[in-house]
Structure formats: C-alpha cells, structure tokens
Amino acid sequence: MNLWLLVGSLNGFAAVAAGAFGAHGLEGRIDARALEIFNTAAHYHLTHALATVAAALAARGATSGRAKAAAAFFTTGVALFSGSLYFLVLAGSDALVLLTPLGGMCLLAGWAMLAAAALRANG
C-alpha cells in the first residue's frame, strides 16, 4: 500500500466535499468574508492534496525520503492551515488562528522538500 497516495486521495475527496459544502451549504448563511476564508481553505486543501499525490508518486524513486517528507509536510500543512480556517468559519472562533501561519510554513516546507527530491533525482 502507498500510504501517502491514500492520504492524498482522501484529502482530495475531503477538499472537494468541503468546496461543495462551502458553495451550497454555507452560501447565504455566513457573510461574504467568511465564505471567502472558507473557499481559501478549500482551495489550499485541494491544491495540497494533489501535491501529496505527486509526492507519493515521486517517493517511488531514489529520492523517496525527501518525497515522503514533502508528503508529510503537505498533510500537516493542510491540517493546520486549512483546518484552522475551517474552524474559524464554522465555529466562529479565532482560537486556532495562530495555527494558520504555522500550517503555511509546513506547506512551504513541503514544496522545498519536493524540490530537493527533484534535485536529487537520477535522470
């Protein structure tokens, strides 16, 4: 089993569900700014679900350690970044708002690790 491919796929599913919920379940129930925040969370969630899938596929090569680290950073980043924004909107609480930039840093670290994996790849 390819764990990171599974995680990326499940995150992709969850991101599409979140986007649909935002578009159909939240519209008209929350203000425009909150909907924009929710949509940002869903956008980054889906983007980094795909990045996790890419890292999982890259992990099959000689740079598997770096690619797996990228997948872990992407997954952690999604949980912290998107998760804190979802919480902000759905709970109406900024209790987790300090996790948002930490999540963003994890997403950046994931991209840096994936680039490092690409630089170390044979061929």
Stockholm file with secondary structure:
# STOCKHOLM 1.0

chainA/1-123         MNLWLLVGSLNGFAAVAAGAFGAHGLEGRIDARALEIFNTAAHYHLTHALATVAAALAARGATSGRAKAAAAFFTTGVALFSGSLYFLVLAGSDALVLLTPLGGMCLLAGWAMLAAAALRANG
#=GR chainA/1-123 SS CCHHHHHHHHHHHHHHHHHHIIIIIIBTTBCHHHHHHHHHHHHHHHHHHHHHHHHHHHTTSTTHHHHHHHHHHHHHHIIIIIHHHHHHHHHCCCTTTTHHHHHHHHHHHHHHHHHHHHHHCCC
#=GC SS_cons         CCHHHHHHHHHHHHHHHHHHIIIIIIBTTBCHHHHHHHHHHHHHHHHHHHHHHHHHHHTTSTTHHHHHHHHHHHHHHIIIIIHHHHHHHHHCCCTTTTHHHHHHHHHHHHHHHHHHHHHHCCC
//
